[in-house]
Amino acid sequence: MSELEKIKELVVELEIDDIESAVKKALENNEAEDILKALSEGMTEVGKLYEEKEYYLPELVLAGECMNTGLEIIKPHLKAGLKSKGTIVISTVKGDLHDIGKNVASTLLVSAGFNVVDLGKDVDPDTIVQAVKENDADIVALSSLLTMTVVEIENVVKALEEAGLRDKVKIMCGGAPLNQELAEKLGADYNCDDATDGVDVAIKILNAKA
């Protein structure tokens, strides 16, 4: 088994304790871009296992940690000109401190080739607007796990409208209280059922823009 195949396998097998040494060793003989591809292929495989109900949220989270561990090591070695599919500003809305689902979505989007600007949790609309401006974002992704915070999605939409940015971005959202009808009522474009669905939606958005 090659070093790159080993890295992919470690992500799929959720071997968080071994990924750091494997990535560092692989850097001695492989390009960082090839290691990123191996990490991404591992996450893609994990995504399939999740869709097939063989893996659940805890496995997705652990695989995301494996991916992020590898990413932190190879980031300084990646070529600056590495082409991304598009830029996504992602956050959990103001008042919501839950971020596991958002973190998994962020990791899967990175592994799918997107430039992801992760603002964290409990983020106010003005901060999101500023990030969209500074990063020339294509998509805003919002997470709300609480029924009482879904209204913040509407507040983000209004803030983007006031800044003249609403027509420049697509807004996708996700979280337990949400469905497509409610997402559209709040002013968003798409609701995502889970993190893997979020990747599919983001790809669809960018393909439509191309």
Secondary structure, DSSP 4 states (H G I P E B T S, - for coil): --HHHHHHHHHHTT-HHHHHHHHHHHHTTS-HHHHHHHHHHHHHHHHHHHHTTSS-HHHHHHHHHHHHHHHHHHGGGS-TT---S-EEEEEEBTT----HHHHHHHHHHHHTT-EEEE--SSB-HHHHHHHHHHHT-SEEEEE--SGGGTHHHHHHHHHHHHTT-GGG-EEEEE-TT--HHHHHHTT-SEEESSHHHHHHHHHHHHHHH-
